Amino acid sequence: MPAEQPASEPLVVGFDLDMTLIDTAPGFGSVLRALGAELGVDFPVEAMTARLGPPLDLLFEPYLAAEAIPAAGDRFRALYPAHAIASVPLLEGAREALHAVRRRGGRTIVVTGKFPDNARLHLDHLGLEVDHLEGWVWGVGKADVLVREGASVYVGDHVHDVEGALAADVLSVSVLTGGCTREELLDAGTHVVLESLAEFPDWLDDHLATR
């Protein structure tokens, strides 16, 4: 279990972005189709969007030559604003989860593997206000941000989000809105599994009452 947080310390909760706060799959798929048309590659969009989380380089590895991947990633990020912002909705309970932290006088941070400029476009388009956004960090790399920002909880949907939380010695809360199963998340070491962020406000109240 993570280290105990003194009750006098401010509450800071970190959230992953893709498939935790927002349903990125429709937009991600649209960008893959546009990129594939440019490159002459028929990406298996459904399979590639079923378990979003790993960096683009890893997603592209089975389908592109190694030397082509960096340029493809750059082009994906360039195409992203036109294809992936308007079509991406909030996931159930996302706005209420952020508000629940604020009602408790806490800070909300988004820590994501997404290119930060594109992550900011999502937050602005959906009107999500957070206290800090950190992009382009993945897996255990998220730990440095969580420690620096004083987070005591990190909420994500992927086993690599669990890795980041555990590396930071903070409470790992997982939601089942991404591609990872309950069993996979528990095997990775998460402390809490919720069906969605709709359950988060009540969980947070219980957590703070017993902390």
Secondary structure, 3 states (H helix, E strand, C coil): CCCCCCCCCCCEEEECCECCCECCHHHHHHHHHHHHHHHCCCCCHHHHHCCCCCCHHHHHCCCCCHHHHHHHHHHHHHHHHHHHCCCCCECCCHHHHHHHHHHCCCEEEEECCCCHHHHHHHHHHHCCCCCEEECCCCHHHHHHHHHHCCCCEEEECCHHHHHHHHHCCCEEEEECCCCCCHHHHHHHCCCEEECCHHHHHHHHHHHHHHC
